[in-house]
Amino acid sequence: MAIEALRDLNISLRSDVWSFGVTLWEILSLGDVPFQGFSYSDDFIKRLEEGYRPAKPQLSSELV
């Protein structure tokens, strides 16, 4: 889920775009878990707000 959906329970077009991006990440990583080892918590949301993102999937192009 998008940061604002986790933090504020606010679902919008922006959160849908985030979810679509995560879905693409999962496809390009052949089903890997994007935020492996993290659980839903205030600390996790803070890390996302600070810019934490999963590593680029192995099957993505160099342009991504």
C-alpha positions as CSV (number, residue, x, y, z in Angstrom):
1,M,0.0,0.0,0.0
2,A,1.0,3.6,-0.6
3,I,2.5,5.6,2.2
4,E,-0.6,7.9,2.6
5,A,-2.8,4.8,2.6
6,L,-0.8,3.2,5.4
7,R,-0.4,6.4,7.4
8,D,-3.7,8.2,6.9
9,L,-6.0,5.5,5.5
10,N,-6.3,7.8,2.4
11,I,-6.9,5.9,-0.8
12,S,-6.5,7.9,-4.0
13,L,-5.3,7.7,-7.6
14,R,-1.8,8.3,-6.3
15,S,-2.0,5.3,-4.0
16,D,-3.3,3.2,-6.9
17,V,-0.3,4.2,-8.9
18,W,2.0,3.2,-6.0
19,S,0.3,-0.2,-5.8
20,F,0.6,-0.7,-9.6
21,G,4.4,0.1,-9.3
22,V,4.7,-2.5,-6.5
23,T,2.9,-5.0,-8.6
24,L,5.2,-4.4,-11.5
25,W,8.2,-4.8,-9.2
26,E,6.8,-8.1,-8.0
27,I,6.4,-9.3,-11.6
28,L,9.9,-8.2,-12.7
29,S,11.4,-9.8,-9.6
30,L,9.6,-13.1,-10.3
31,G,7.4,-12.9,-7.2
32,D,10.0,-11.7,-4.7
33,V,8.8,-9.8,-1.6
34,P,9.5,-6.1,-2.1
35,F,9.9,-5.2,1.6
36,Q,11.2,-8.5,2.9
37,G,11.8,-8.5,6.6
38,F,9.6,-5.5,7.4
39,S,6.3,-5.5,9.2
40,Y,3.7,-2.8,9.3
41,S,4.8,-0.3,11.9
42,D,5.4,3.4,12.4
43,D,9.1,2.7,11.9
44,F,8.4,1.1,8.5
45,I,6.2,4.0,7.4
46,K,8.9,6.5,8.5
47,R,11.5,4.6,6.4
48,L,9.2,4.8,3.4
49,E,8.7,8.6,3.9
50,E,12.5,9.0,4.1
51,G,12.8,7.4,0.7
52,Y,13.5,3.7,1.4
53,R,12.7,1.7,-1.7
54,P,13.4,-1.9,-2.6
55,A,16.3,-2.6,-4.9
56,K,15.7,-2.6,-8.7
57,P,14.4,-6.0,-9.8
58,Q,16.8,-8.2,-11.7
59,L,14.7,-8.3,-14.9
60,S,14.2,-4.6,-15.2
61,S,16.0,-2.6,-17.9
62,E,18.9,-0.2,-17.1
63,L,16.5,2.7,-17.9
64,V,14.3,2.0,-14.9
